[in-house]
Structures are given as structure tokens and as C-alpha cells.
Amino acid sequence: MGLQEEVQKRKTFAIISHPDAGKTTMTEKLLLQGNLIRSAGTVKGKKSGKFATSDWMEIEKQRGISVTSSVMNFEYEGFKVNILDTPGHEDFSEDTYRTLTAVDSVVMIIDATKGIEAQTIKLFKVCKMRGIPIFTFINKLDRESREPLDLMDQIEEVLNIETYPMNWPVGMGKRFLGILDRYHNQFIQFNGNEEETYIDLEKMDLPENKAISDNPTYQETLEELELLNEAGDQFSLDRVLAGEQTPVFFGSALAPFGVEVFFDTFVKLAPAPGPRRTKEEVIHPDYPDFSGFIFKIQANMNPQHRDRIAFLRVCSGRFERGMNVQLARTGKTIRLGQTQQFVASSRDTVEEAYPGDIIGIYDPGSYRIGDTLLDGKKSFEYNELPSFPPELFQRVSAKNVMKAKQFRKGIEQLVQEGAIQLFRGYPTDSYIIGAVGQLQYEVFQHRMKNEYNVEVMLESIGDRIPRWLKKEQVNPGIFDERNLLVKDRDDEFLVLFKNDFALRWFIDKHSDIELIDLFEVNQYDQSTE
Ligand code: G4P
């Protein structure tokens, strides 16, 4: 098979959702469909106390959550599917955001009884702002849910995106009859624990289907659909691929109901791996030479080996185990001998990989987040991954001052891995670490103790609003605890404002100082257009 065909076969995506919306259940059903697991409950067994092998770290076991993002791949309907798992905890971290740089689309799962929940708005918005195609699955239709039209309105309003319902629920909760599949012109009947049945819409008037088609709930749904056809947006694959319209599917991951039709449609419509921008040009996946970038580094996945694994997304050409590649940042040649692919329950050695695939490579400490690896005559570097400005900050120090050396080493490595962000007080030089979620601190504390044998003290300085500013505008005299001046790892200055009020007060008082919000700036860095 040629390179182009291999690329077209691949669908690389992440499932994003608020905790408890049903991401694990959905992932499990997809793995079942891909014949990757034989029985449900293998991915995560909260009740049985069994934990998935993707829960690498101790802390994950203790809390029964998935902290690190894992990758699963399987064949489905002729496609090669790569699912990147993102932490489902509400204290998601930068890993979650960075994972989004390695996917071509996302599946957004929303709990129909709750709608979009506050903590996940930012995650969804990051996808929208980065122009990633979003496919929506509205879950738990077997329960009394919010009105479908309300849910659509909410998605449109919060994400500023058009919605196109691919199917429409007929009733909900106890009155749930099934879904009208607009895209395939069929009715899919919900049969409780039994398998769903498919009926052509043209055949709904036949005597054997009268029980459904005469049902007032079914009739009401037909009327609703007519309204939708007249007033709603038209389906446009171009707009979907541009991240401007989201196809919406209703169903129940648990039943499972509507999952198969959702996934069949998804694999057909979701984009294959696309081009990526480097500092000078755009590299297409069918560019013949191998290239890829590292979006995640995970230390000590196997406590016995204390190894580090770098996750690389293949962007062009063909990867082959044992090949020599160049680390673009340093020009160093590296042989990629130890490479792994991640399947739900095991790590397998990977012999070859194509654009869209994610491989794990053994990291002797040479890699950084965002590094480009390539093979070929031409050298280039993919655009830097956006670093997401943290919102939570803590002062950190070693409990035992005699451990200063290990303390610095631990922090340095964890920062390099992207587990936390480090800032230095100015001019005090104190250590301040930043995170996007509280959980990152727990992981940090745990790893400093277990991997570097240092107990750390954390002193919260609370939620802060970070704004960067230009060196020449820095006058240390005007800053204090409420608007704390610090430096980031690139020696750029920023101010950590205690709250909105402090920020506005500062802007009023120092209108000559330009403040930069990196969250807004970073979203556009990687687009290829
Ligand atoms: P998450 O990964 O997004 O956190 O969600 P997860 O799949 O763990 O699902 C959260 C809860 O919602 C689970 O129940 C799960 O069984 C339930 N759930 C998922 N999909 C559906 C659905 O379509 N309908 C209904 N009614 N429930 C659904 P739990 O009791 O909290 O967990 P468990 O003890 O069963 O694992």
C-alpha cells in the first residue's frame, strides 16, 4: 500500500468530556466494536477495583482516575483508528491541552441530563479556537434529559459553532423510542437491553411499523424535524472540517445505543491526517521522508525500569523501527530502536508507522516537548507547541534544605517533561510553580517524593491571572504581592494578578504598560492555513 493510501486510512482523535459524561463507557464500546476487548469493564473497573493498565502511575491507582493520556489503536471498517485518551478528571492538566495538538479531530461527549458543564468549557473552547473538527455525541438519552433543542442552543452559544443534528431523539428517558437518523434516512429503534433495530424511513408506514409511527411521540418528533429542516443549518462537510459546524449524534454509550451508527459515520467523515506547519513551510503527510514531533514525555511509566517515554506523532513519511533519525533542535542522530505502540492493555513493539500514528520512543533524557525528529536530506522544525498559561500558582521549597540539589534536579526534569511550569520570583528568585489544574500539584508532590526523594512544601498563592509584559516596561517598584512580578523559563517577565480587580486596577493606573494574554495568543500558532 502506498503512503497516500496509508494516510487516508488513518483517523486520529481524542475523546473529550466532563468527568462522568461517559467517556470511559464510550471508549470501551469503541474498543468492543474494534474487537480489541472481549468484554466490557476491562478499561476501567471502578467498582471491581480492577484498574486499566493505562493507569500507569501509582497516584492514578490510588484515586481511580486516569491522569496521563494514553493511546489506543485498532482497525475498524478498513480504517486505522488512533484514540488519544485525555484525562477525564476535572483537574485536567496541560497534558490534556497538548494532546490536542496531536489529533486531527475530537469527539465531544455531553451528558444530555446536564448539558455543557462549566469546568470543561475551556477545553472545548481550545478545540474550537484551534479549528479542530468537533463531532458531538449527546449521551445518556435513556435518562430524562434536557430538551434536545436547548442542548443544541447551548453548544452553539458556548462554542460559537453551528450544530447539525445527524439524528434526532424520539422521546427520552422512559419514553425513549429511538432516533431518527437524518443522515441515513432511517429510524433506529431502542430496544432496552436488546440490540437496536434499523428501519428505513420509507417503510415506517408499513403495518409492522405502525406501532411506532402512530405513536404521538414519534409524530411530534417528525414535526420537530420538519422545523429543523426548514430553519436549521444545512450539513456541510467543509464547515465541519474547518471546525465551524459540529455534527451532533444522540444516543447512549451504556446501552449501547446509537454508538455504531455514530462511529460508522465518524470514521467516514472525520479528517485523515493533515499537513503541519514548520517555521518556514507546510509539510504534507505524503511528503516521502519521515518526520514527527513529540507532544508528551512521560517519566517512569514502569517503576521497575525508571524509564522515560516520549510520545511522537508521525507527521510525514514512513517510520520503521531501528531507523536513524535526526533531532532537529540539536542535529544529533539517534537510532530509534525501542519503540512502542499502545493498545488498551499492553505495550507492543511497533515495527512501522505512518502519519497520524502515535508511537512511544524510549527517551534517555534527550527530548523536549515540541521536538521534531526527521529522516531525510532536508531539516526543519515543526512549530512550537503552545504552552498553556497556568492559572494556579504555588511557592515551592524543599522541606529539608540539605536536599537542595535533588530538589533542583527533580524540578528541572519535571519542567522539561512539561508536568509543571516553573517561574522564579523577581528579584527574590524564589521557586513558583504553575499548573492549569490542582491535580498537577498532587502529581508533582508525589513524584518529587517517590522519584527524587525530596519532600516539598507548597504554599498556595491562589488562582492568579498571568499577563506577560515587555522587559523594557518592567519597573520592579510598582509590583507587590497582589500583582506579583516573576520570570518564566525563557526569562520573560510576567505579572501574576491576584484577581480581576487587581488586573483592572493595574491597567487603570499603568495604561502605558502593555499586558499580553498568552491564552488568546497561543491558540492560533499551529494552524496550517
Ligand atoms: P467518564 O469516563 O466520562 O468519567 O464517565 P464514565 O464512562 O465512567 O461514566 C460515568 C457514569 O455514567 C457511569 O456510571 C456510567 O455507567 C454512566 N453512563 C455512561 N453512559 C451512560 C448512558 O448512556 N446512560 C446512563 N444511564 N448512564 C451512563 P457510574 O455508576 O458512576 O459508574 P460505574 O460504577 O457504573 O462505573
Boltz pocket constraint, residues with backbone or C-beta under 6 A from the ligand:
constraints:
  - pocket:
      binder: B
      contacts: [[A, 17], [A, 18], [A, 19], [A, 20], [A, 21], [A, 22], [A, 23], [A, 24], [A, 25], [A, 26], [A, 44], [A, 46], [A, 47], [A, 88], [A, 139], [A, 140], [A, 141], [A, 142], [A, 143], [A, 251], [A, 252], [A, 253], [A, 254], [A, 255]]
      max_distance: 6.0
